[in-house]
Amino acid sequence: MAGRAARVGHVGRRVASIGHLPCGGLLVRFAAPAAHGENLPEALAKAYQTNPQLNAERARQRATDENVPQALAGYRPQIIASLSAGLQAVRNLLPDNTIQSANLKPWTIGVTVTQTLFNGFKTANSVRVAELQVQSGREALRNVGQGVLLDAVTAYTNVLANQSLVDAQRANVAFLQRNPRHHPEASQCRRRHADRHRAGRGAPEPRPRRSERRRGQPRHQPGDLYPGDRQRARAACAPPKPWTAYLPRSRDDATGLAFREHPAVMAASFDVDVASTTIRVAESSLMPTITLQGSASRSRRCRSHAQHLRDRPGLGDRPAARSRSMTAARRPRRPGRPRKSPAQSRLVLDQVRNQARTAAVGAWVANEGAKIAVTASESEVRAATVALQGVQQEAAGGQRTTVDVLNSQQDLILAKARLIGAQRDRVIASYTLLSAIGRLDVKTLGAQHAGLSAGSALPSGARRLARPAHAVGAVGRIFSRC
């Protein structure tokens, strides 16, 4: 109990980087990952359905749900049926030296019904313990689901961000190929060819093939994308946007939401209630128990064959026996569960709350910093673009050299790379803040994404986690209110 709360309490363990789509009028975009691309809601739905860690947690939760009907069984009467049969050989020596012998086949059948009327509220407290364990397990399951969804968003956007960097580098290579005069090796090549032509020695080097001239463009491989497939994949895979709904407006709001809604904090709170109620279950052993018991039985001794056997009253059939009794007993005192368990659970709850506060404040600060970083990167890209255009115009007028143009182009590429990284950090910061306040779940995401809902994202075997409806007897309904 306390160990599980400590396990789910590590709420500040995920700080990663993630990507974002272009902001404003910039041309920096996340690339499409595959020909048969998926958007972010589809990727999250697949991760939520097929993740092995989440499926294992669902199986554990289903096993925990079985404790509720087991605890409710204490309200029902216990029925015990018995049946016994055997073979008995009888040999009697009478005073007149007559021997009586017989082989008997006795059998007995009986039924006993026991109903507990009062057991110190042990059954009621056991049901409460089982229900609290189910609620704590559900919060632990929701905490694992938050981690899985955050990892899926991180992996999805990192792929798009890395491919955006590749596209930026390809654009740089295409720029250099469109301007061969600006290549630093162009002047050296022209000088070597002119020297060979003047000296008249040696044949000119063979002209490079088209594949060598287009060295900057990768050749098509069986697993690569054709241009048409790339465009269709880019249209299907919409870049992820930063999450803006349901986010706190201030740091204090983030801390308050983390205390109230984070699944790790709620699971630790339920564990405290479980520990307190378990003490009451142990204390019920000190109180008297009242039970109502009724039994009925019937027995007979069948005679197979007899030699010189006289009928005797003790060898015939026995009448049926019926009895009803009510007993009140007090069980002996047993060593109960240590009373330090609730105190330990409260300490674990305080620890989890401190971790949730730290994670919420850190996520809120990172989200605000990511917004400023994106704005600064956008301004840097705009300035680098204007600077490159000015350097190109000055180079055309003879006022700048080729090295200046290449340096300006390299500055623009680096600015775009920093913008892609800032956009990636912006998205991961928004989803991390949503996870830190305990709202990164299918219910919240399904409100914004039509393709992701709680019913469609859950596998068929994990949709029913609610407590089953069980009929409780009249006695159970009376004592369940206590």
N, C-alpha and C positions, 0 to 999 in steps of 0.2 A: 504494500500500500504506500508506505513512505518512499520506497525505492522507485515506484512508478511515478510518483509525483516529482521526485528529483530528476527522473529521466526526461519527463516532458517539460521540465522547468527550464531547460536550456533554450531559451527563446532568443537569445542574442547571438546565436552561433552562425547565422548566415548573413554575411556581408559580401556581396559579389558585384559584378558589373554587368550591365545589360544595355541594349541598344534602343534606338528611337528613330522615328521617321524625320524627314526634312522639316525644318521650321521656316516660316516666312516664305520668301521667294527664292531660297537657295536651291541649288541643283544637286545637293548631296542627299542621296537616297540609299536605303537599304536594298540590297540585291535580293533576287529570288533564289531560294536554296536548291530547288529541284524542278524537273519538268512537271511532275505531278505534285505541285506544291500544296501546302495546307496553310490556311491562315491561323492566327493565334488561338481562337476559340476551338478549332478542330484539334490542334495539337494539345491543348489543355484537356479536352475531353478524352483523347486517347490516353494521355498520361494518367488521368484520373481513373480510367477503366482498367488499364493493363499494368500499372506499376506493381511490381511484386511486393515491395515493402507495404504499400497501402492495402493490397489484398491480404497479406498476412495479418495486418492489424484488424481488418474486417472479420477474418476468421476468429481471431481472439475475442472480438466483441460479440460474435454470435455465441461463443462458448460462455461468455459472461452473462448473456441474456438468459441462459438456461437456469441460472440460480434463482430467478424469480418464481417460475412454477414449482421448483423444488421447495422453496420457502412457503409458498401457498399451500402445499400439500399438508402442512401441519394443521390446517383448519379442518381437514376432512377426517372422517372416521377410518379406523383401521380394521379390516376384516381379515381374519385368519381362519382358513379352512384346513382341516386335518382328516386324514384317512389312513387307517392302519389295518393290516391283515396278517395272519400267520397260521401256523400249523402246530397243534398241541396234542401230544400223546398222553392219555390218562390210563393209569393202571392202579386199581384198588383191590386190596385183599380184605375180604369180609371175615367176620368171626366164624362163619360156618365153612371156612376154607374155600369160599367161592371167589373167584378172581373176576373182577370187572375191568375191561380194557376198552378204550375207544380212542379214535383219532378225531379231534375237533379242529375246526377252522374258524377261529374267532375273528371278527372284524368290528371296527369301531369307526364311526364317522361323526364329525362335529364341526361346528362353526362358532367363532368368537368375534364379537363386534365390540370395539373400544372407541369411545369418543371422549376426547379431552375437553373438559369444560373450563378449566383454569390452570395455567401453568406459569403464572408469574409474568404474563405478557411476553413470554419468550418468542412465540410465533409471530406476534405483531412486530416486535423489534427485529426479528430475523428477516421479515419481508421488507422492512425499511432499509436494512443493511443491503439486501440484494438490489433493491431499486436504486440506492445511492451508488452502489458499485457499477450499475449499468450506466447511470448518468456520468460518473467519472470516466468510465471507459469510452463513452461517446465523445467526451471532450478531448481525451487523449487521441482518439481516432481523428477528430477534426484538426488537432495540432499536427499530426503526421500528414494529413491532407494539405495543410497550408505549406508545409515544407516541400511536398511533391510538386504542388502548383508553382511555387516560387522557383524551384529548380528547373521546371519546364519552361517558364518564361525566360529565365536566365540563359538556358541552352539555346532556345529558339532565337532570341534576339542577338546573342553572340554570333551565331551563324550568319545572320543577316548583316551584322556589323563587319565581320571579317570579309564577307564577299563584297561589301561596299568599298572596303579598302582595296581589294583586288581590282575592282572596276576603276577606282581612282588611279591606280598605278597603270592600268591599261590605257586610260585616257592620256596619261603622261607619255607613255610609249608612242601612242598614236600621234601626239603633238610633235614629238621628236622626229617621227618618220615623215610627217607632212612637211617638215622644215629641215631638209638634209643640209642646207647651207649652215644651219646653226649647230650642227653636230661638231664636237671638238675634233674628231678625227677626219673630218672632210678635207680640211686644208692640207693635212699631211698626205692623204691619199692622192690629191691632185698634184702635189709637189713630186711625189714618187713617180707618178705616171709621166709627168713632164720631163723629169731627168732621164727616164728610160728612152723616151722618144728622141731626145737630143743626142744621147750617147749612141743610139742605134744598136745597142747590144741587148740580147735576150728578147724573147717574144713577150708581148704584154700578157699579164696574168689573165686567165680565163674569167669571163664574166660570171659573176655569181648567179646561181640559179634563183628562180623566183621564190622557192621555199627558204633560201638563205637570205634573200633580200627582205623577206617578210618574217624575219626572225622574231620580232616582238609579238607577233600574233600566234598563239598556240595552235597547233594542228588538231584536227578533230579526232577524238578517240571514241571507242565504242560506247563509253559511258558518259560522254560529254553531251552538251545540249546544242541543238541546231538553233539558228537565230529565231526561227518562228516559235520553237518550243520555249526559248528563253523569254520571249515576249509574253506568251500565254502564261508561263509560270509567274512572271512578274505581276501580271494582272490578277492572278489567283491569290498570290501571297501578299496581302496588304501589310505594310509595315506596322508594327505595334505602336500604339500611341501611349503616352504617359497616362497613368490612372489619375483622374481628378475627382471622381465622385466618391463620397463617403470618407473623404480625408479630413483630418482635424485642421482647424484654422490656426491654432496656436500650440505651443509646447505643452501647456497645462491641459488642453483638451486631449492631446495625444496620450498623456499620462493617465488621465481619468478613464479614457476608453480602454486603455490596456488593462487597467485594474478591473473593469467591469466585464469586458467581453473577450479577453484573451483566453483561449482554451486551456492553456497551461495553468493559469491562475484559477479558473473555474474548476479544473480537475483537482487541484490541490485543495480547494475549498470543500469539494465533495468528499475528499479523503479525510478531512478533519471530521466531517459529520459521520463518516463510516466508523472512524475510531471511537467517537463518543457513543454511538449506538451499539457498537460491539460490547462496550462495557456494560450496557444495560442488559444485553443478552446473557452475559456471564453472571450478572447479579440476580437474574431470574432463578438461578439454581438455589438461592437461599429462601425462596418463597414456597409455600405449600402448593401441591398439585391436586386437582379434583378431576377425576375421570369417571365416566359411566361405562360399565361393561356388562354385556349380555352374552350368554353362551347357550348352545343347544347341542346335544349329542345323542347318538343312538348306537347300541352295540348288540351283537348277537354271536352265539357260539353254535355253529352248524355241526351236526354229527354226521360223519361220513359212513362209518359202520361200527357196530359194537358187538362184543361177544359176552354173553351172560351179563348184559348191562341193564340195570334197573333205572327207570327214570327217577331223577332226583331234581329237586327244585333249583339247585344251583347250576344245572347244566342247560337250562333253557334260555329263552330270550330275555334280554334286559330291557326294561322300558326306557323310553327316551327321557333324557335329563335336560331340563331347561333351568337356567338360573339368570338372575339379574342382580347386579350389585353396583353399589356406588362407593368408591373409596376416596379417601382424602389422606394423602401421605406427604410427608415433608422429607425432601431429599437431604442427604448429608452434605455438609459444607465441603466444597472443593476449592482448591486454589484457583482464583479467577485470573483473568488476563491482567497483566500489569497496567496500572493506571497511568503510566508515563507515555503510552502510545498517543493519546490526544495531544499532549504537550509536544511530542516529537513532530506530529503532523502540523501543528501550528507553526513550529520553527521552519519546517519545510515550506509552508505557505508564505511566510515572511521572506524566505530566500527567493522563492519564485516571483514574488511581487517586486523585489529589488531588481531581479533580472529583467522583468517586464518593463520596469521604469527605465532602466538603462537602455534597453533595446528601443523603446519608443522615442526617447529623447535623441538617441543617436540617429535613428531613421528619419526623424523630423528635421534635424540639422542637415543631414546628408541630402534630403530632398530639397531644402531651401538652397543649399549650396549648388546643387546640380542645376537648378533654374538659372542662377547667376552665371554658372559656367557655360551654359548653352547660349545665353545672350552675348557673353563676351566672345565666344567662338564664332558666332554669326557675324559680329562686327569685324572680327579678324579676317574672316573669309571675304567679306565685302571689301575691306581695305586691301587685302592681297590681290583681289581681282582687279580693282582700279589701278593698283600699282603695276601689275603685269601689263595691262593695256597701255599705260603711259610709257613703260620701258619699251614695249614693242614699237610704239609710234616714234619714240626718240631713236631707236635703233634703225628704223626705216629712214630717218633723216640723217643718220650718220653720227649722232651724238652719243650713242651707247654701243657697247660691243656685244658680241655673242655671249660672252660669259655673264654679262649683266642680265640678258634675257633668260638664260638658263637658271641663274640664281633666283630671279623673280618667280619663274615657273616652279622651282623647287619650294620656295616659300609658300606658294599657293597650295601645293600638294600637301605640305605639312600642316597648313591651316585647316584644310579639309579633313585630314586625318584626326586632328584634334577636335574638330566639330563632330565627327562621327563618334569619337570616344565620349564626348560630352553628352551627346544625344543618348548613347547607350547607358551612361551613368544616370541620366535623367529618368529613363524608364525603370531601371532596376531600383532606383531610389523610391519611386512612387509605389511600386509593388511591395518593396520591403517595408515601407511605412504602413501600407494596407495590412501586411502580415503582422506587423508589430502591434497593431491595435486589435487584432483578432478578427478581421473582416475579409481575409483572403480565403473565401470558400466558394463552393459552387453556387450557393444561393445568391451571394452578392455579385459574382461575375455573371451569372445568368440573367440578372436584371439589366445588364448592359449589352450582353452578347446573346442574340437570339438562338444561336447554335449550341449554347452551353446552358443546360438546365439541370436541376437536381435529379429529375426523373430519367433523362436521357443519358447523363454522364455516369450514373451508377450502374454497375453490372446487375444482371437479373437476380443473382443469388445474394446480393448485398442490400437490396432495397427495403427488406422487412427487418428492421432492427428494433421495432417497437415492442412493448410488452404485450404478449398475447392475452386475449380475454379468457379468463378462467372463471367458471362458476364456483362460487364459494357458498358453503352451506349456511344455514340460518345461524348456527352457533358461531361460525367463523365471521359472519357479517357483524354480529353483536360485539365480539371481542376484538375485531379489527379496528373498531372506533376508539379503543382504549389507548 
